[in-house]
């Protein structure tokens, strides 16, 4: 956690070009080699957005973030297809917990929208590409949903960070309340997505229970 806070503090002090580069690197590693399992990208996107000084910089951050998500999801899918079972039973896989692996697998029993919405769930979205490769979901079928989710995720949090950063630059004394409001919005989005996914799972269970045997 301390390392993550240091990363965010460092990011906030950089100019736009450096922030874009850091975002590219971090989000590429996020789902490809599992950095997102340790340091969730939501906070990074918020702080990156807060550094944007105007719409062009915010759009550059969104574009670089989506590009990095594409690279990360592609790498994660390849690693899952090649090493998925070994990864799951490795020390890191055991540390993640079997319950999270199972929950990620359950996404593939639902519609593609569940895969897209998973980007708004910390840890789970970093597992999804590897699990897709492990369970044999084709790259061509997986990537459109992954990109839809990444576009929504990156755009939402960079924009939220940019709005919050703009307010703080105009009113420096509002830093704490603005930061608190941003955290509340993130928690609300996460809770809404989790509820939507859990609601879909509950409906399927009721349907299966009522189905004649």
Secondary structure, DSSP 4 states (H G I P E B T S, - for coil): -HHHHHHHHHHHTS-HHHHHHHHHHHHHHHHHSSGGGTS-HHHHHHHHHHT--SHHHHHHHHHHHHHHHHHHHHHHHHHHHHHHHHHHTSHHHHHH-HHHHHHHHHGGGS-HHHHHHGGGSTTHHHHHHHHHHHTT--HHHHHHHHHHHHHHHHHHHHHHHHHHHHHHHH-GGGHHHHHHHHHHHHHHHHHHHHHHHHHHHHHHHHHHHHS--
